[in-house]
Amino acid sequence: MATALESLQQAIRSRALHARTSANRALRLAGFVSERDRDNLLRYGEELNAEADSLEKQADALSDDIKRRPRT
């Protein structure tokens, strides 16, 4: 059974995957819209990729913390 920390780690990784998927979708759509909308979509995609990177780092740090904790 997953501990609370492992569940949190899974939730963070799930959110990172969702952000990365949304970023990729925004970047693909940027090729089909007006210049102004393209700039907004590109910026949004970059922000989502940065969020995904941050979430992945948090999940990795949490994973390291889980590994260091003694199992009870």
PDB file with one MODEL, atoms N, CA, C and O in Angstrom:
MODEL        1
ATOM      1  N   MET A   1       0.842  -1.177   0.000  1.00  0.00           N
ATOM      2  CA  MET A   1       0.000   0.000   0.000  1.00  0.00           C
ATOM      3  C   MET A   1       0.892   1.247   0.000  1.00  0.00           C
ATOM      4  O   MET A   1       1.888   1.313   0.720  1.00  0.00           O
ATOM      5  N   ALA A   2       0.528   2.196  -0.791  1.00  0.00           N
ATOM      6  CA  ALA A   2       1.331   3.414  -0.923  1.00  0.00           C
ATOM      7  C   ALA A   2       1.191   4.280   0.325  1.00  0.00           C
ATOM      8  O   ALA A   2       0.111   4.413   0.900  1.00  0.00           O
ATOM      9  N   THR A   3       2.302   4.853   0.717  1.00  0.00           N
ATOM     10  CA  THR A   3       2.258   5.792   1.831  1.00  0.00           C
ATOM     11  C   THR A   3       1.723   7.126   1.336  1.00  0.00           C
ATOM     12  O   THR A   3       1.564   7.340   0.134  1.00  0.00           O
ATOM     13  N   ALA A   4       1.452   8.012   2.272  1.00  0.00           N
ATOM     14  CA  ALA A   4       0.955   9.342   1.905  1.00  0.00           C
ATOM     15  C   ALA A   4       1.974  10.077   1.035  1.00  0.00           C
ATOM     16  O   ALA A   4       1.600  10.764   0.084  1.00  0.00           O
ATOM     17  N   LEU A   5       3.260   9.932   1.359  1.00  0.00           N
ATOM     18  CA  LEU A   5       4.294  10.603   0.562  1.00  0.00           C
ATOM     19  C   LEU A   5       4.361  10.035  -0.850  1.00  0.00           C
ATOM     20  O   LEU A   5       4.553  10.779  -1.811  1.00  0.00           O
ATOM     21  N   GLU A   6       4.204   8.722  -0.977  1.00  0.00           N
ATOM     22  CA  GLU A   6       4.215   8.113  -2.308  1.00  0.00           C
ATOM     23  C   GLU A   6       2.997   8.550  -3.118  1.00  0.00           C
ATOM     24  O   GLU A   6       3.091   8.765  -4.326  1.00  0.00           O
ATOM     25  N   SER A   7       1.866   8.678  -2.450  1.00  0.00           N
ATOM     26  CA  SER A   7       0.662   9.168  -3.132  1.00  0.00           C
ATOM     27  C   SER A   7       0.856  10.607  -3.589  1.00  0.00           C
ATOM     28  O   SER A   7       0.456  10.974  -4.694  1.00  0.00           O
ATOM     29  N   LEU A   8       1.472  11.419  -2.733  1.00  0.00           N
ATOM     30  CA  LEU A   8       1.758  12.806  -3.101  1.00  0.00           C
ATOM     31  C   LEU A   8       2.708  12.857  -4.288  1.00  0.00           C
ATOM     32  O   LEU A   8       2.517  13.651  -5.209  1.00  0.00           O
ATOM     33  N   GLN A   9       3.720  12.019  -4.267  1.00  0.00           N
ATOM     34  CA  GLN A   9       4.674  11.974  -5.378  1.00  0.00           C
ATOM     35  C   GLN A   9       3.962  11.607  -6.678  1.00  0.00           C
ATOM     36  O   GLN A   9       4.225  12.211  -7.718  1.00  0.00           O
ATOM     37  N   GLN A  10       3.077  10.637  -6.627  1.00  0.00           N
ATOM     38  CA  GLN A  10       2.324  10.243  -7.822  1.00  0.00           C
ATOM     39  C   GLN A  10       1.454  11.390  -8.315  1.00  0.00           C
ATOM     40  O   GLN A  10       1.348  11.613  -9.521  1.00  0.00           O
ATOM     41  N   ALA A  11       0.834  12.116  -7.401  1.00  0.00           N
ATOM     42  CA  ALA A  11      -0.015  13.250  -7.785  1.00  0.00           C
ATOM     43  C   ALA A  11       0.816  14.347  -8.445  1.00  0.00           C
ATOM     44  O   ALA A  11       0.381  14.951  -9.426  1.00  0.00           O
ATOM     45  N   ILE A  12       2.004  14.605  -7.912  1.00  0.00           N
ATOM     46  CA  ILE A  12       2.884  15.625  -8.491  1.00  0.00           C
ATOM     47  C   ILE A  12       3.319  15.199  -9.892  1.00  0.00           C
ATOM     48  O   ILE A  12       3.304  16.009 -10.819  1.00  0.00           O
ATOM     49  N   ARG A  13       3.700  13.948 -10.049  1.00  0.00           N
ATOM     50  CA  ARG A  13       4.113  13.459 -11.373  1.00  0.00           C
ATOM     51  C   ARG A  13       2.954  13.503 -12.365  1.00  0.00           C
ATOM     52  O   ARG A  13       3.155  13.795 -13.544  1.00  0.00           O
ATOM     53  N   SER A  14       1.756  13.217 -11.894  1.00  0.00           N
ATOM     54  CA  SER A  14       0.576  13.277 -12.757  1.00  0.00           C
ATOM     55  C   SER A  14       0.331  14.708 -13.217  1.00  0.00           C
ATOM     56  O   SER A  14       0.021  14.943 -14.385  1.00  0.00           O
ATOM     57  N   ARG A  15       0.468  15.658 -12.308  1.00  0.00           N
ATOM     58  CA  ARG A  15       0.285  17.070 -12.662  1.00  0.00           C
ATOM     59  C   ARG A  15       1.374  17.518 -13.637  1.00  0.00           C
ATOM     60  O   ARG A  15       1.098  18.280 -14.563  1.00  0.00           O
ATOM     61  N   ALA A  16       2.589  17.059 -13.438  1.00  0.00           N
ATOM     62  CA  ALA A  16       3.681  17.403 -14.356  1.00  0.00           C
ATOM     63  C   ALA A  16       3.395  16.865 -15.752  1.00  0.00           C
ATOM     64  O   ALA A  16       3.617  17.556 -16.746  1.00  0.00           O
ATOM     65  N   LEU A  17       2.907  15.640 -15.824  1.00  0.00           N
ATOM     66  CA  LEU A  17       2.570  15.049 -17.122  1.00  0.00           C
ATOM     67  C   LEU A  17       1.449  15.834 -17.794  1.00  0.00           C
ATOM     68  O   LEU A  17       1.491  16.081 -18.999  1.00  0.00           O
ATOM     69  N   HIS A  18       0.457  16.220 -17.016  1.00  0.00           N
ATOM     70  CA  HIS A  18      -0.656  17.008 -17.559  1.00  0.00           C
ATOM     71  C   HIS A  18      -0.152  18.361 -18.086  1.00  0.00           C
ATOM     72  O   HIS A  18      -0.550  18.796 -19.167  1.00  0.00           O
ATOM     73  N   ALA A  19       0.718  19.017 -17.324  1.00  0.00           N
ATOM     74  CA  ALA A  19       1.268  20.307 -17.754  1.00  0.00           C
ATOM     75  C   ALA A  19       2.089  20.142 -19.028  1.00  0.00           C
ATOM     76  O   ALA A  19       1.991  20.958 -19.944  1.00  0.00           O
ATOM     77  N   ARG A  20       2.896  19.089 -19.084  1.00  0.00           N
ATOM     78  CA  ARG A  20       3.731  18.853 -20.270  1.00  0.00           C
ATOM     79  C   ARG A  20       2.856  18.571 -21.497  1.00  0.00           C
ATOM     80  O   ARG A  20       3.142  19.059 -22.590  1.00  0.00           O
ATOM     81  N   THR A  21       1.795  17.785 -21.314  1.00  0.00           N
ATOM     82  CA  THR A  21       0.876  17.479 -22.413  1.00  0.00           C
ATOM     83  C   THR A  21       0.183  18.744 -22.904  1.00  0.00           C
ATOM     84  O   THR A  21       0.051  18.956 -24.109  1.00  0.00           O
ATOM     85  N   SER A  22      -0.257  19.579 -21.976  1.00  0.00           N
ATOM     86  CA  SER A  22      -0.915  20.835 -22.349  1.00  0.00           C
ATOM     87  C   SER A  22       0.054  21.768 -23.063  1.00  0.00           C
ATOM     88  O   SER A  22      -0.322  22.454 -24.013  1.00  0.00           O
ATOM     89  N   ALA A  23       1.300  21.794 -22.604  1.00  0.00           N
ATOM     90  CA  ALA A  23       2.312  22.629 -23.250  1.00  0.00           C
ATOM     91  C   ALA A  23       2.538  22.177 -24.683  1.00  0.00           C
ATOM     92  O   ALA A  23       2.600  22.998 -25.598  1.00  0.00           O
ATOM     93  N   ASN A  24       2.660  20.884 -24.874  1.00  0.00           N
ATOM     94  CA  ASN A  24       2.867  20.361 -26.229  1.00  0.00           C
ATOM     95  C   ASN A  24       1.687  20.679 -27.131  1.00  0.00           C
ATOM     96  O   ASN A  24       1.865  21.004 -28.305  1.00  0.00           O
ATOM     97  N   ARG A  25       0.496  20.588 -26.589  1.00  0.00           N
ATOM     98  CA  ARG A  25      -0.705  20.907 -27.373  1.00  0.00           C
ATOM     99  C   ARG A  25      -0.697  22.390 -27.766  1.00  0.00           C
ATOM    100  O   ARG A  25      -0.995  22.733 -28.910  1.00  0.00           O
ATOM    101  N   ALA A  26      -0.358  23.258 -26.823  1.00  0.00           N
ATOM    102  CA  ALA A  26      -0.310  24.693 -27.116  1.00  0.00           C
ATOM    103  C   ALA A  26       0.736  24.996 -28.184  1.00  0.00           C
ATOM    104  O   ALA A  26       0.494  25.799 -29.085  1.00  0.00           O
ATOM    105  N   LEU A  27       1.888  24.356 -28.084  1.00  0.00           N
ATOM    106  CA  LEU A  27       2.948  24.600 -29.061  1.00  0.00           C
ATOM    107  C   LEU A  27       2.558  24.101 -30.449  1.00  0.00           C
ATOM    108  O   LEU A  27       2.898  24.729 -31.452  1.00  0.00           O
ATOM    109  N   ARG A  28       1.851  22.982 -30.515  1.00  0.00           N
ATOM    110  CA  ARG A  28       1.377  22.490 -31.817  1.00  0.00           C
ATOM    111  C   ARG A  28       0.326  23.422 -32.407  1.00  0.00           C
ATOM    112  O   ARG A  28       0.349  23.701 -33.606  1.00  0.00           O
ATOM    113  N   LEU A  29      -0.590  23.902 -31.581  1.00  0.00           N
ATOM    114  CA  LEU A  29      -1.650  24.789 -32.064  1.00  0.00           C
ATOM    115  C   LEU A  29      -1.104  26.125 -32.556  1.00  0.00           C
ATOM    116  O   LEU A  29      -1.723  26.782 -33.393  1.00  0.00           O
ATOM    117  N   ALA A  30       0.048  26.522 -32.041  1.00  0.00           N
ATOM    118  CA  ALA A  30       0.621  27.819 -32.407  1.00  0.00           C
ATOM    119  C   ALA A  30       0.851  27.943 -33.910  1.00  0.00           C
ATOM    120  O   ALA A  30       0.899  29.055 -34.434  1.00  0.00           O
ATOM    121  N   GLY A  31       0.990  26.848 -34.591  1.00  0.00           N
ATOM    122  CA  GLY A  31       1.211  26.882 -36.031  1.00  0.00           C
ATOM    123  C   GLY A  31      -0.042  27.140 -36.843  1.00  0.00           C
ATOM    124  O   GLY A  31       0.036  27.285 -38.063  1.00  0.00           O
ATOM    125  N   PHE A  32      -1.195  27.202 -36.197  1.00  0.00           N
ATOM    126  CA  PHE A  32      -2.458  27.307 -36.926  1.00  0.00           C
ATOM    127  C   PHE A  32      -3.274  28.539 -36.571  1.00  0.00           C
ATOM    128  O   PHE A  32      -4.449  28.622 -36.930  1.00  0.00           O
ATOM    129  N   VAL A  33      -2.678  29.492 -35.878  1.00  0.00           N
ATOM    130  CA  VAL A  33      -3.436  30.662 -35.423  1.00  0.00           C
ATOM    131  C   VAL A  33      -2.742  31.953 -35.858  1.00  0.00           C
ATOM    132  O   VAL A  33      -1.657  31.925 -36.439  1.00  0.00           O
ATOM    133  N   SER A  34      -3.382  33.071 -35.570  1.00  0.00           N
ATOM    134  CA  SER A  34      -2.817  34.374 -35.931  1.00  0.00           C
ATOM    135  C   SER A  34      -1.510  34.619 -35.177  1.00  0.00           C
ATOM    136  O   SER A  34      -1.197  33.931 -34.205  1.00  0.00           O
ATOM    137  N   GLU A  35      -0.762  35.607 -35.644  1.00  0.00           N
ATOM    138  CA  GLU A  35       0.537  35.902 -35.033  1.00  0.00           C
ATOM    139  C   GLU A  35       0.405  36.252 -33.555  1.00  0.00           C
ATOM    140  O   GLU A  35       1.186  35.780 -32.729  1.00  0.00           O
ATOM    141  N   ARG A  36      -0.583  37.077 -33.223  1.00  0.00           N
ATOM    142  CA  ARG A  36      -0.778  37.476 -31.823  1.00  0.00           C
ATOM    143  C   ARG A  36      -1.110  36.253 -30.968  1.00  0.00           C
ATOM    144  O   ARG A  36      -0.539  36.057 -29.895  1.00  0.00           O
ATOM    145  N   ASP A  37      -2.039  35.440 -31.458  1.00  0.00           N
ATOM    146  CA  ASP A  37      -2.407  34.237 -30.715  1.00  0.00           C
ATOM    147  C   ASP A  37      -1.241  33.258 -30.643  1.00  0.00           C
ATOM    148  O   ASP A  37      -1.061  32.574 -29.635  1.00  0.00           O
ATOM    149  N   ARG A  38      -0.458  33.193 -31.701  1.00  0.00           N
ATOM    150  CA  ARG A  38       0.711  32.314 -31.716  1.00  0.00           C
ATOM    151  C   ARG A  38       1.690  32.723 -30.616  1.00  0.00           C
ATOM    152  O   ARG A  38       2.205  31.871 -29.892  1.00  0.00           O
ATOM    153  N   ASP A  39       1.945  34.021 -30.491  1.00  0.00           N
ATOM    154  CA  ASP A  39       2.851  34.489 -29.440  1.00  0.00           C
ATOM    155  C   ASP A  39       2.330  34.106 -28.055  1.00  0.00           C
ATOM    156  O   ASP A  39       3.093  33.676 -27.189  1.00  0.00           O
ATOM    157  N   ASN A  40       1.023  34.268 -27.861  1.00  0.00           N
ATOM    158  CA  ASN A  40       0.426  33.907 -26.572  1.00  0.00           C
ATOM    159  C   ASN A  40       0.527  32.407 -26.312  1.00  0.00           C
ATOM    160  O   ASN A  40       0.848  31.987 -25.200  1.00  0.00           O
ATOM    161  N   LEU A  41       0.254  31.603 -27.333  1.00  0.00           N
ATOM    162  CA  LEU A  41       0.339  30.151 -27.171  1.00  0.00           C
ATOM    163  C   LEU A  41       1.776  29.698 -26.911  1.00  0.00           C
ATOM    164  O   LEU A  41       2.009  28.812 -26.090  1.00  0.00           O
ATOM    165  N   LEU A  42       2.724  30.296 -27.600  1.00  0.00           N
ATOM    166  CA  LEU A  42       4.125  29.943 -27.376  1.00  0.00           C
ATOM    167  C   LEU A  42       4.552  30.293 -25.952  1.00  0.00           C
ATOM    168  O   LEU A  42       5.226  29.505 -25.289  1.00  0.00           O
ATOM    169  N   ARG A  43       4.160  31.468 -25.492  1.00  0.00           N
ATOM    170  CA  ARG A  43       4.487  31.892 -24.126  1.00  0.00           C
ATOM    171  C   ARG A  43       3.829  30.948 -23.106  1.00  0.00           C
ATOM    172  O   ARG A  43       4.459  30.532 -22.134  1.00  0.00           O
ATOM    173  N   TYR A  44       2.556  30.621 -23.347  1.00  0.00           N
ATOM    174  CA  TYR A  44       1.831  29.710 -22.462  1.00  0.00           C
ATOM    175  C   TYR A  44       2.497  28.331 -22.445  1.00  0.00           C
ATOM    176  O   TYR A  44       2.649  27.725 -21.384  1.00  0.00           O
ATOM    177  N   GLY A  45       2.891  27.841 -23.616  1.00  0.00           N
ATOM    178  CA  GLY A  45       3.580  26.555 -23.686  1.00  0.00           C
ATOM    179  C   GLY A  45       4.887  26.564 -22.911  1.00  0.00           C
ATOM    180  O   GLY A  45       5.213  25.599 -22.219  1.00  0.00           O
ATOM    181  N   GLU A  46       5.636  27.658 -23.029  1.00  0.00           N
ATOM    182  CA  GLU A  46       6.896  27.778 -22.291  1.00  0.00           C
ATOM    183  C   GLU A  46       6.645  27.792 -20.788  1.00  0.00           C
ATOM    184  O   GLU A  46       7.385  27.168 -20.027  1.00  0.00           O
ATOM    185  N   GLU A  47       5.602  28.504 -20.357  1.00  0.00           N
ATOM    186  CA  GLU A  47       5.268  28.557 -18.933  1.00  0.00           C
ATOM    187  C   GLU A  47       4.868  27.174 -18.418  1.00  0.00           C
ATOM    188  O   GLU A  47       5.265  26.776 -17.323  1.00  0.00           O
ATOM    189  N   LEU A  48       4.087  26.452 -19.206  1.00  0.00           N
ATOM    190  CA  LEU A  48       3.679  25.110 -18.794  1.00  0.00           C
ATOM    191  C   LEU A  48       4.870  24.157 -18.738  1.00  0.00           C
ATOM    192  O   LEU A  48       4.952  23.321 -17.837  1.00  0.00           O
ATOM    193  N   ASN A  49       5.783  24.275 -19.683  1.00  0.00           N
ATOM    194  CA  ASN A  49       6.984  23.436 -19.645  1.00  0.00           C
ATOM    195  C   ASN A  49       7.822  23.745 -18.408  1.00  0.00           C
ATOM    196  O   ASN A  49       8.369  22.834 -17.786  1.00  0.00           O
ATOM    197  N   ALA A  50       7.926  25.023 -18.047  1.00  0.00           N
ATOM    198  CA  ALA A  50       8.665  25.404 -16.845  1.00  0.00           C
ATOM    199  C   ALA A  50       7.977  24.842 -15.598  1.00  0.00           C
ATOM    200  O   ALA A  50       8.642  24.367 -14.677  1.00  0.00           O
ATOM    201  N   GLU A  51       6.642  24.899 -15.574  1.00  0.00           N
ATOM    202  CA  GLU A  51       5.897  24.326 -14.451  1.00  0.00           C
ATOM    203  C   GLU A  51       6.139  22.820 -14.365  1.00  0.00           C
ATOM    204  O   GLU A  51       6.348  22.283 -13.277  1.00  0.00           O
ATOM    205  N   ALA A  52       6.112  22.147 -15.499  1.00  0.00           N
ATOM    206  CA  ALA A  52       6.348  20.699 -15.519  1.00  0.00           C
ATOM    207  C   ALA A  52       7.757  20.377 -15.020  1.00  0.00           C
ATOM    208  O   ALA A  52       7.940  19.429 -14.256  1.00  0.00           O
ATOM    209  N   ASP A  53       8.747  21.155 -15.444  1.00  0.00           N
ATOM    210  CA  ASP A  53      10.122  20.947 -14.975  1.00  0.00           C
ATOM    211  C   ASP A  53      10.199  21.077 -13.456  1.00  0.00           C
ATOM    212  O   ASP A  53      10.818  20.254 -12.782  1.00  0.00           O
ATOM    213  N   SER A  54       9.565  22.118 -12.930  1.00  0.00           N
ATOM    214  CA  SER A  54       9.570  22.351 -11.489  1.00  0.00           C
ATOM    215  C   SER A  54       8.884  21.207 -10.742  1.00  0.00           C
ATOM    216  O   SER A  54       9.387  20.737  -9.722  1.00  0.00           O
ATOM    217  N   LEU A  55       7.750  20.770 -11.246  1.00  0.00           N
ATOM    218  CA  LEU A  55       7.030  19.669 -10.604  1.00  0.00           C
ATOM    219  C   LEU A  55       7.839  18.376 -10.641  1.00  0.00           C
ATOM    220  O   LEU A  55       7.853  17.623  -9.667  1.00  0.00           O
ATOM    221  N   GLU A  56       8.505  18.119 -11.751  1.00  0.00           N
ATOM    222  CA  GLU A  56       9.328  16.914 -11.845  1.00  0.00           C
ATOM    223  C   GLU A  56      10.486  16.962 -10.847  1.00  0.00           C
ATOM    224  O   GLU A  56      10.840  15.940 -10.259  1.00  0.00           O
ATOM    225  N   LYS A  57      11.072  18.135 -10.656  1.00  0.00           N
ATOM    226  CA  LYS A  57      12.146  18.279  -9.665  1.00  0.00           C
ATOM    227  C   LYS A  57      11.607  18.035  -8.260  1.00  0.00           C
ATOM    228  O   LYS A  57      12.266  17.393  -7.442  1.00  0.00           O
ATOM    229  N   GLN A  58      10.395  18.553  -7.975  1.00  0.00           N
ATOM    230  CA  GLN A  58       9.784  18.326  -6.666  1.00  0.00           C
ATOM    231  C   GLN A  58       9.528  16.838  -6.442  1.00  0.00           C
ATOM    232  O   GLN A  58       9.794  16.313  -5.361  1.00  0.00           O
ATOM    233  N   ALA A  59       9.016  16.167  -7.460  1.00  0.00           N
ATOM    234  CA  ALA A  59       8.735  14.735  -7.343  1.00  0.00           C
ATOM    235  C   ALA A  59      10.026  13.947  -7.147  1.00  0.00           C
ATOM    236  O   ALA A  59      10.058  12.997  -6.365  1.00  0.00           O
ATOM    237  N   ASP A  60      11.085  14.330  -7.845  1.00  0.00           N
ATOM    238  CA  ASP A  60      12.377  13.655  -7.684  1.00  0.00           C
ATOM    239  C   ASP A  60      12.917  13.852  -6.269  1.00  0.00           C
ATOM    240  O   ASP A  60      13.426  12.913  -5.658  1.00  0.00           O
ATOM    241  N   ALA A  61      12.804  15.078  -5.751  1.00  0.00           N
ATOM    242  CA  ALA A  61      13.267  15.358  -4.392  1.00  0.00           C
ATOM    243  C   ALA A  61      12.450  14.556  -3.377  1.00  0.00           C
ATOM    244  O   ALA A  61      13.000  14.022  -2.414  1.00  0.00           O
ATOM    245  N   LEU A  62      11.160  14.478  -3.594  1.00  0.00           N
ATOM    246  CA  LEU A  62      10.304  13.702  -2.707  1.00  0.00           C
ATOM    247  C   LEU A  62      10.666  12.221  -2.784  1.00  0.00           C
ATOM    248  O   LEU A  62      10.676  11.529  -1.766  1.00  0.00           O
ATOM    249  N   SER A  63      10.958  11.743  -3.972  1.00  0.00           N
ATOM    250  CA  SER A  63      11.369  10.349  -4.146  1.00  0.00           C
ATOM    251  C   SER A  63      12.647  10.064  -3.361  1.00  0.00           C
ATOM    252  O   SER A  63      12.761   9.030  -2.703  1.00  0.00           O
ATOM    253  N   ASP A  64      13.602  10.981  -3.435  1.00  0.00           N
ATOM    254  CA  ASP A  64      14.842  10.821  -2.672  1.00  0.00           C
ATOM    255  C   ASP A  64      14.554  10.794  -1.177  1.00  0.00           C
ATOM    256  O   ASP A  64      15.145  10.002  -0.442  1.00  0.00           O
ATOM    257  N   ASP A  65      13.646  11.657  -0.726  1.00  0.00           N
ATOM    258  CA  ASP A  65      13.271  11.709   0.685  1.00  0.00           C
ATOM    259  C   ASP A  65      12.609  10.399   1.112  1.00  0.00           C
ATOM    260  O   ASP A  65      12.886   9.882   2.194  1.00  0.00           O
ATOM    261  N   ILE A  66      11.745   9.871   0.266  1.00  0.00           N
ATOM    262  CA  ILE A  66      11.065   8.604   0.573  1.00  0.00           C
ATOM    263  C   ILE A  66      12.090   7.478   0.709  1.00  0.00           C
ATOM    264  O   ILE A  66      11.980   6.644   1.608  1.00  0.00           O
ATOM    265  N   LYS A  67      13.075   7.452  -0.171  1.00  0.00           N
ATOM    266  CA  LYS A  67      14.099   6.400  -0.133  1.00  0.00           C
ATOM    267  C   LYS A  67      14.931   6.467   1.147  1.00  0.00           C
ATOM    268  O   LYS A  67      15.375   5.437   1.655  1.00  0.00           O
ATOM    269  N   ARG A  68      15.141   7.679   1.670  1.00  0.00           N
ATOM    270  CA  ARG A  68      15.948   7.849   2.878  1.00  0.00           C
ATOM    271  C   ARG A  68      15.180   7.505   4.153  1.00  0.00           C
ATOM    272  O   ARG A  68      15.786   7.195   5.178  1.00  0.00           O
ATOM    273  N   ARG A  69      13.860   7.559   4.091  1.00  0.00           N
ATOM    274  CA  ARG A  69      13.055   7.286   5.287  1.00  0.00           C
ATOM    275  C   ARG A  69      13.014   5.786   5.559  1.00  0.00           C
ATOM    276  O   ARG A  69      12.887   4.975   4.642  1.00  0.00           O
ATOM    277  N   PRO A  70      13.124   5.439   6.830  1.00  0.00           N
ATOM    278  CA  PRO A  70      13.008   4.011   7.162  1.00  0.00           C
ATOM    279  C   PRO A  70      11.566   3.535   6.992  1.00  0.00           C
ATOM    280  O   PRO A  70      10.620   4.252   7.321  1.00  0.00           O
ATOM    281  N   ARG A  71      11.417   2.342   6.484  1.00  0.00           N
ATOM    282  CA  ARG A  71      10.079   1.736   6.331  1.00  0.00           C
ATOM    283  C   ARG A  71       9.633   1.208   7.694  1.00  0.00           C
ATOM    284  O   ARG A  71      10.424   0.638   8.445  1.00  0.00           O
ATOM    285  N   THR A  72       8.377   1.407   7.990  1.00  0.00           N
ATOM    286  CA  THR A  72       7.855   0.893   9.266  1.00  0.00           C
ATOM    287  C   THR A  72       6.869  -0.214   9.031  1.00  0.00           C
ATOM    288  O   THR A  72       6.325  -0.769   9.986  1.00  0.00           O
TER     289      THR A  72
ENDMDL
END
